[in-house]
Amino acid sequence: MTKRTIAIADIHGCCRTFRHLLFDVVRLTKSDTLYILGDMIDRGPDSKGVIVTILELQADGYDVRPVRGNHEQMLLLSIYIPTNENMANWLDSGGHMTLKSYGVNHPEELDKHVYFVHDLPIFRVTDTHIFVHAGLNFSIDDPFSNEGEEAMFWKRGGDVDKAKLGGKVLVSGHTPLPLKIINRTLVTSHIRLDNGCVFGDALPELVMGNLVALELESGVLHIQENIDYSG
């Protein structure tokens, strides 16, 4: 069976869409490696379902490798540095929907799933690709240092310094882009895969609101419309 490397970004609690894309469209197998580029939670209706799906896949022997996005980071800050500002930032960014999906009132009540989020790496590197939620800070000597962490969560824009990529391709999400822009990035040094799934068909003129999965070896882009808000 052909081994595939697959990347998905910014699920944002859209569990039905995520599962349909994985199992019915991509048809994920245990020979595949799946990278999930952060922002698995918040905004959408079933963040718990997304995390449970990932944990069940890993427990069943699937090679699933998520990284931490800015929404997971905001959740952790609301727990470990529990200021009113940190809590408000997370809740206002869709954290209230995560609490609702778990049926709890405070992020500390997420129990073992907090440890899952806490243990997520901020980036992953292979011989050919770099997987990160948002981007890299190419203005510093080492974009992978602690000094570069903020860019990995929050950076907008698609600029790259190829010398600092070491011949690898950067793969990220974070910034919702129309499908035509995403397709253009597939042949560049910075592939960008956030099509704003959680926003559904709110921006139809831009062809947004889909969850996409890219097969890196073949360049095949699988596109799944949001079905979490279809009733």
N, C-alpha and C positions, 0 to 999 in steps of 0.2 A: 504494500500500500504506500502511495506517495505521501511523504511527510510534508506538511504545509506549515508555514509560519503566518499567523493571522493576527491582525491588530484591530481593536475596537476602542473607540474613545467616547467619553461623556455619556454614559447610560442614564445617569440622573434619575434613578428610581423607576425607570420604564421597564419593569420586569417582563411583562408579556411580550413586548417588542424585542427585548434582549433574547428571551428564550426562543421565540419564533425565528429570529435571525440565526441563532446558533444551531438549533436542532432541525429546522425545516428548510432553511436557505443554505447556510454554510455546510450543514451536516458534519459538525465537529466530530472527530474521531480521536482515539487515544494516541494515535501516531502524530497528531498535530501539536503544535505549540501555540497557545493563545496568550497574547499580551493585551491587557486591559489598561488603558492609559489614564486612569484616575477619574474622579468625579462619578463614582458609581452611585452616590447617594444624593439626596436633597432634590427638591422641586417636584419630581414625579411622584406617583401615588404609591409605589411599593419598593422603597429602598431596602427594607428587610428582605424581600423576596430576591432582590439582586444579590445581596451578600450571601443569603442561604444557598442560592444557586451556585455561586462561585465556590463556596466551601464544600458543597456536595460533590461538585465536579472534581475538586482536588482530592477529596476523600475516596472517590471512586477511581482514582488513578489517571485522570486527565491532567495534562501539563498546562496549567493555567497560571499565568504570571502577572498579577496586577501590580500597578504602582500607585503611589498616593497622589491625589490631586488636591487642588486648593480647598475643595469642599470637605474632604477628609481632614485636611489640616485645620480648617476652621472648627470642625467638630472636636478635634483633640485639644485645641486651644481653649475651647469653652469648658473642657473638663479639667485640664491640667493647669491652666492659668485662668481661673473662673472669675474674671472681672465682668462687670455689667456690659462693658463694651464688646468683649469677646463673645459673650452669650448673644447679645443683640445682633452682632454681625452675622453669626451663624444662623440664627432664627430668621433674620430678614433675608438671608440668601437661600431660603428654602429648607432650613433645618427643621422648621415646624412640621413639614411634611414627613421627614424622617421619623420624628417622634410619633407622629400619628400612625405611621405604618407599623411601629412596634407597640403601639398602645400604651406609651409611657409619657411622663411629663418632664423628664430631665434626662440629658444624655448619659449621665452616670448609670442609668437604669438599662442601658443597652447591653450590659453584662459582657459576656465573652466576645461579642462582636467588636467591642472597644479594643480588645487586645489584637484582634485581626487587623483593625485599622492602624493601630499603633505600630505593628510590626511590618507594615508595608514599606518597601524601599521607595526612595524618591526617584530613582532612575534605575534602568537595567541596560546592560551593554552586552552585545554579542560581537562576533568577528566582523559583522557587516552593518549592524544597526545600533542606534541609541534610542531607547524608549523612555519618554518623559512626558509629564502631563502638558506643560505649557511651552517651554523653550529653554534655551541656555543663554547665559550672559557671556557674550563673546568679548566684552570690554575688559575682562579680567584675565589674568594669566591662566588660571585653572577653573573653567566653568563648572567643574564637578566638585569643587571645594565647598566648605560651609558657606563661604561668601556668595556662592552662586545659587544657594537654595531658593531664595525668593523668586528668582527668574524661573526656576523649574516649576513653581506653583502659579506664577502670575503673569509671565511675560506675554505680551501681544506682539504680533508681527512675525514674519517668516524669514528674516535675515539670518545668514549663517556665515561663519568663518571656516571655510573648508579645511584650512590648516589645522584648526583646533578640533575638527571632527575626526581627524586621522584617517581619512578615506572612507569613513562610515556615513550612513544616511540617518538623519535625525527624523524620528517619527513622533508626532505629538497631536494633541487635541486642543481643548480649552477655549479657543476662539471659534464661534460658529461661522461657517463659511458656506456660500452657495455651492451646489454640486459642481458647477463648471469650474470654480476655483479649485476645489478639492482635486478634481481630475487633472488640472494643470500641474499641481504639486507632485503628482505621482512619479514624474520623471525628473524631479529635482533632488537636491541634497536635503530638503526639508519637506517631508510628507506630512500633510495636515488633514485630520480625519474627523473633525467635529462639524456635523451638519445640523446641529441644533435640534436633535431628536425631541427633547422635552417640550419644545415650543410647538410641536405638531404642525398643523397646516396654517399657522398664524401668518406665515410669510410665503404664500404660494408663488408669488411673482419671482422670488429668489430661488425657488426650488430648494427649500429647506424643510426641516422637520422630520428627517429620516435618521435612522441609526445605520451606520455603514461599517462594513468589515472588509479589510483589505488582505488579500493573499499576497504576501510580499514576493514570493518566487515568481508567480505568474503575472502579477499586476492586476489580477481580477478584483474588481470592486463590487461587493454585494451590497445592495441597497434595500432597506426594509423601512416602509413607512411606519409611523407611530400608530400602534393599535391599542395602546393603553387608554386612549381617550375616545375610542370608537363606540363606546356604550356597552 
